[in-house]
Amino acid sequence: MKTLKFLVLFTTIFSLVLVSGCKKDDDNDPNDNLPEYHVKTVQIPEAMAQSSDPGAQTASAYIGMLNGMAGYGGMMVPPSKSTIVPSLKNGETEIYTWEINEGNTHCTFTLKFTETATLLSWEMIINGTMDGQYFDNFTYIRAEEAKDGSSSTITIYNPETLGVLMYMSWHEQANGTIEFTFEIPQETILTMVVNTDGSGSMELKDWENGHYELVFRVTWDASGHGEWWEYDNGVLSDQGSW
């Protein structure tokens, strides 16, 4: 339930940041030169998307969840009214700050963007009251992306424990295969492999007795037809195909 509560809070934060970022007052806004963060998305195969089979629907839902992480790229764009820290503008790191004062939200956002020869990285920090909850210079999201477009990661942090709340990464292999990992630490971990022809596989594991146990596995071909297996305490409990 705590994870759900924080995800709701971060959805609120995302909405406020995205709206503030859309308030462009100048068509020549210098902040527009800041690179956008990208997440690889997956096309759900037609046969999977159209199937009423529970395994196919579960697989579609998790693919949709991973695709939804692409929306966080909108948080990495400062609004036109943000202030750029001039002493760092010409270095590897650029820092942008802006305020949001709406309803019971009164806070300052700081976006740090760093570029190296091979990597782009973003860090979003919040200080003040957001939706009634107080944050003290809290880094709640970090993202990294390879400049060659082969991989990226995004990490969202828990404001109570300061530990990782949610993590997602993807990496494209030399042969075009894409590997995804999504994890809520000590709750659940999802891994997925998608091949260049659209076929793929997925495994879902839940945290039980101090370790992750397999609870769901699915494979599908290029057309989206596939087979799935469900497990209870490591023992196969159900399976099907579509």
C-alpha positions as CSV (number, residue, x, y, z in Angstrom):
1,M,0.0,0.0,0.0
2,K,2.9,2.4,0.7
3,T,4.2,1.8,-2.8
4,L,0.8,2.6,-4.2
5,K,0.6,5.8,-2.1
6,F,3.9,7.1,-3.4
7,L,3.1,6.2,-7.0
8,V,0.0,8.3,-6.6
9,L,2.1,11.1,-5.2
10,F,4.6,10.9,-8.0
11,T,1.8,11.0,-10.5
12,T,0.7,14.3,-9.0
13,I,4.3,15.6,-9.1
14,F,4.6,14.5,-12.7
15,S,1.4,16.3,-13.7
16,L,2.5,19.5,-12.0
17,V,6.0,19.4,-13.5
18,L,4.6,18.6,-17.0
19,V,2.1,21.4,-16.9
20,S,4.7,23.9,-15.7
21,G,7.0,22.7,-18.5
22,C,4.3,23.4,-21.1
23,K,4.0,27.1,-20.1
24,K,6.4,28.3,-22.8
25,D,6.4,32.1,-23.0
26,D,9.2,32.4,-25.6
27,D,9.4,30.5,-28.8
28,N,13.2,30.9,-28.6
29,D,13.4,29.6,-25.1
30,P,17.1,28.6,-24.5
31,N,15.9,25.7,-22.3
32,D,14.6,24.0,-25.5
33,N,18.2,23.0,-26.2
34,L,18.2,20.6,-23.3
35,P,18.1,17.0,-24.6
36,E,15.0,15.0,-23.8
37,Y,15.2,11.7,-21.9
38,H,14.0,8.7,-23.9
39,V,12.6,5.3,-22.9
40,K,12.3,2.5,-25.5
41,T,8.7,1.4,-26.0
42,V,7.3,-2.0,-27.3
43,Q,4.6,-2.5,-29.8
44,I,2.1,-5.0,-28.3
45,P,1.6,-7.7,-31.0
46,E,-1.9,-7.7,-32.4
47,A,-2.8,-11.3,-31.5
48,M,-1.8,-10.6,-27.9
49,A,-3.6,-7.2,-27.7
50,Q,-6.9,-8.7,-29.1
51,S,-6.9,-11.9,-27.1
52,S,-9.3,-12.4,-24.1
53,D,-7.0,-15.0,-22.7
54,P,-5.9,-14.0,-19.1
55,G,-2.2,-14.7,-19.8
56,A,-2.3,-12.5,-22.9
57,Q,-4.1,-9.8,-21.1
58,T,-1.5,-9.9,-18.2
59,A,1.4,-9.7,-20.7
60,S,-0.3,-6.8,-22.5
61,A,-0.8,-4.9,-19.2
62,Y,2.8,-5.2,-18.2
63,I,4.1,-4.1,-21.6
64,G,1.7,-1.1,-21.3
65,M,3.2,-0.3,-17.9
66,L,6.7,-0.3,-19.2
67,N,5.7,1.8,-22.2
68,G,4.1,4.2,-19.7
69,M,7.6,4.9,-18.2
70,A,8.3,6.9,-21.4
71,G,6.1,9.6,-20.0
72,Y,8.6,10.5,-17.4
73,G,10.7,12.1,-20.1
74,G,8.3,15.0,-19.8
75,M,9.6,15.7,-16.3
76,M,13.1,16.4,-17.6
77,V,12.1,19.6,-19.3
78,P,12.4,22.9,-17.3
79,P,9.8,25.5,-18.0
80,S,10.7,28.7,-19.8
81,K,10.6,30.7,-16.5
82,S,13.3,28.5,-14.9
83,T,16.6,30.1,-13.8
84,I,19.8,28.7,-15.2
85,V,22.8,28.8,-12.8
86,P,25.3,30.7,-14.9
87,S,28.5,29.5,-13.3
88,L,27.7,25.9,-14.4
89,K,26.1,26.6,-17.8
90,N,29.3,26.2,-19.7
91,G,30.5,23.1,-17.8
92,E,29.5,19.5,-17.9
93,T,26.5,20.2,-15.6
94,E,23.7,22.6,-16.1
95,I,21.3,23.5,-13.3
96,Y,17.8,24.8,-13.7
97,T,15.5,25.9,-10.9
98,W,11.8,27.0,-10.8
99,E,9.0,27.3,-8.3
100,I,5.4,25.9,-8.3
101,N,2.8,27.6,-6.1
102,E,-0.6,26.1,-6.6
103,G,-3.1,25.0,-4.0
104,N,-1.2,23.2,-1.2
105,T,1.9,22.9,-3.3
106,H,4.7,25.5,-2.6
107,C,8.1,24.2,-3.6
108,T,11.2,24.7,-5.6
109,F,12.3,22.2,-8.3
110,T,15.9,21.8,-9.3
111,L,16.9,20.0,-12.5
112,K,20.5,19.0,-12.9
113,F,21.6,17.9,-16.4
114,T,25.0,16.4,-17.0
115,E,26.6,15.5,-20.3
116,T,29.8,13.5,-20.8
117,A,31.3,11.9,-23.9
118,T,29.1,8.8,-23.6
119,L,26.3,9.6,-21.2
120,L,23.4,12.0,-20.6
121,S,22.0,12.2,-17.0
122,W,19.2,14.1,-15.3
123,E,18.5,14.6,-11.6
124,M,15.3,16.2,-10.2
125,I,15.3,17.6,-6.7
126,I,12.3,19.0,-4.8
127,N,12.4,21.3,-1.8
128,G,9.2,22.5,-0.1
129,T,5.7,21.2,0.2
130,M,4.2,19.1,-2.6
131,D,0.6,18.1,-2.3
132,G,0.7,18.7,1.4
133,Q,3.9,16.6,2.0
134,Y,7.2,18.3,2.9
135,F,10.4,17.5,1.1
136,D,13.9,18.7,2.2
137,N,16.1,18.9,-0.9
138,F,14.9,15.4,-1.9
139,T,16.2,13.8,-5.0
140,Y,13.2,11.8,-6.2
141,I,14.2,10.9,-9.7
142,R,17.4,10.2,-11.6
143,A,17.7,9.1,-15.2
144,E,20.6,8.2,-17.5
145,E,20.8,7.6,-21.2
146,A,23.6,6.4,-23.4
147,K,24.4,9.0,-26.1
148,D,24.4,6.3,-28.8
149,G,20.7,5.5,-27.9
150,S,21.4,1.9,-26.8
151,S,20.2,2.1,-23.2
152,S,18.7,4.2,-20.5
153,T,17.7,3.9,-16.8
154,I,15.3,5.7,-14.5
155,T,15.2,5.5,-10.7
156,I,12.5,7.0,-8.5
157,Y,13.2,7.3,-4.7
158,N,11.1,6.9,-1.6
159,P,10.8,10.1,0.4
160,E,10.4,8.3,3.7
161,T,13.3,5.9,3.5
162,L,15.4,7.7,0.8
163,G,15.9,4.3,-0.8
164,V,14.9,3.2,-4.3
165,L,11.1,3.1,-4.8
166,M,11.1,2.0,-8.4
167,Y,13.7,1.3,-11.1
168,M,13.5,0.6,-14.8
169,S,16.2,0.0,-17.4
170,W,16.4,-1.1,-21.0
171,H,19.4,-2.1,-23.1
172,E,19.5,-2.9,-26.8
173,Q,21.9,-5.7,-27.8
174,A,24.1,-5.6,-30.9
175,N,21.6,-8.0,-32.6
176,G,18.7,-5.6,-32.0
177,T,17.2,-7.6,-29.1
178,I,16.0,-5.3,-26.3
179,E,16.1,-6.4,-22.6
180,F,14.0,-4.6,-20.0
181,T,14.0,-4.7,-16.2
182,F,11.5,-3.1,-13.9
183,E,11.8,-3.5,-10.1
184,I,10.1,-2.3,-7.0
185,P,12.7,-3.5,-4.5
186,Q,11.7,-6.3,-2.2
187,E,8.2,-6.4,-3.8
188,T,8.4,-7.4,-7.4
189,I,10.8,-7.6,-10.4
190,L,9.8,-7.9,-14.1
191,T,12.2,-8.9,-16.8
192,M,11.3,-8.9,-20.5
193,V,13.2,-9.7,-23.8
194,V,11.8,-8.5,-27.1
195,N,13.4,-9.7,-30.4
196,T,13.6,-7.8,-33.6
197,D,10.7,-9.8,-35.2
198,G,8.4,-8.8,-32.3
199,S,8.6,-12.1,-30.5
200,G,9.6,-12.1,-26.8
201,S,9.4,-13.5,-23.3
202,M,8.6,-12.1,-19.8
203,E,9.1,-13.2,-16.2
204,L,7.5,-11.8,-13.1
205,K,8.9,-12.5,-9.7
206,D,7.5,-11.5,-6.3
207,W,9.5,-11.0,-3.1
208,E,8.8,-14.0,-0.7
209,N,10.7,-15.1,2.3
210,G,13.7,-12.9,1.6
211,H,14.1,-13.6,-2.1
212,Y,12.3,-13.3,-5.4
213,E,10.2,-16.3,-6.5
214,L,8.8,-16.8,-10.0
215,V,5.0,-16.2,-10.2
216,F,4.4,-15.7,-13.9
217,R,6.1,-16.5,-17.2
218,V,5.0,-15.9,-20.8
219,T,6.5,-16.3,-24.3
220,W,5.0,-15.1,-27.6
221,D,5.9,-15.4,-31.3
222,A,6.1,-12.6,-33.9
223,S,2.4,-12.6,-34.5
224,G,1.6,-12.3,-30.8
225,H,0.4,-15.8,-30.2
226,G,1.9,-17.3,-27.1
227,E,1.9,-19.5,-24.0
228,W,2.0,-18.7,-20.3
229,W,2.6,-20.4,-16.9
230,E,1.6,-19.3,-13.4
231,Y,3.3,-20.4,-10.2
232,D,2.4,-20.6,-6.5
233,N,5.4,-21.0,-4.1
234,G,7.5,-22.1,-7.0
235,V,5.1,-24.8,-8.1
236,L,3.2,-24.6,-11.4
237,S,-0.4,-23.8,-10.6
238,D,-1.9,-22.9,-14.0
239,Q,-1.0,-22.5,-17.6
240,G,-2.6,-21.7,-21.0
241,S,-2.0,-20.4,-24.5
242,W,-3.7,-18.2,-27.0
